[in-house]
Amino acid sequence: MTAATDPVKLMKQEVGKAAAALVKSGSIVGLGTGSTTAYAIQFIGERLKSGELKDIVGVPTSFQAEVLAKQYGIPLTTLDAIDHIDIAIDGADEVDPHKNLIKGGGAAHTREKVVDYLANQFIVVVDAGKLVDRLGSVFPVPVEVIPMAVTPVMQAIEKLGGKPELRMGVKKAGPVITDQGNMVVDVKFDAIDNPENLEKTLNNIPGVLENGIFVNCADVVLIGEVKDNQPVVRKI
Ligand SMILES: O=C(CO)[C@H](O)[C@H](O)COP(=O)(O)O
């Protein structure tokens, strides 16, 4: 990856670097998905290459994370071969003041949820544009659905008051297919008053594999901001 010049990319780069600096030698590291985490993976790789960091293994949350980890020389493992994850670094599409999240903009939220919840420390990396007062204000809730159940799941979601939309591919005809071979329904709700309840309610619909609401999971949120034309990182 080349050095970023536009402000949002600069914020993502800075926050990715700050997260990568938290990884200690000997750690098992959950590697998230998305453009912000991509910078963290790059900087972890650079720290490994320089010898500053030693003996780490990564657990990728997606095909994208796996490819990037290989590109930057990070050895990989699977959940079958380990009994814990020390630290996970992952992005988010929305972050509320309680550090609850909406994830799944990259259709990877199912694997991300497995890895991020398993981690002893889960670090979220976002630019300031991801902060909201209430989840669902801007971003719809991504719901991964097995293909044969898409229609009944969308009908059930409408009964809950949500507006479901099947996510379509870009530069690919037809729907987005997840790394697990499923589809994603993006659901806009007028207001999400109780994210914990909505997370459970959505997952209770037969045919739903997982949704992108993450409650009580994030330990630290690193926020990239621009102050006096300089990218800075704030922590909550
Ligand atoms: O949840 C995700 C992928 O499923 C991403 O972490 C989320 O969409 C944020 O991505 P980006 O850092 O590119 O804004």
The ligand as a Gaussian input file, in Angstrom:
#p B3LYP/6-31G(d) Opt

LIG

0 1
 O      -17.103000      -4.886000       9.278000
 C      -16.318000      -4.789000       8.380000
 C      -16.210000      -5.770000       7.271000
 O      -17.238000      -6.721000       7.329000
 C      -15.367000      -3.655000       8.339000
 O      -14.539000      -3.724000       9.464000
 C      -16.153000      -2.375000       8.314000
 O      -16.994000      -2.384000       7.171000
 C      -15.246000      -1.139000       8.279000
 O      -14.530000      -1.114000       7.085000
 P      -13.597000       0.106000       6.685000
 O      -12.459000       0.127000       7.656000
 O      -13.181000      -0.189000       5.272000
 O      -14.421000       1.366000       6.772000

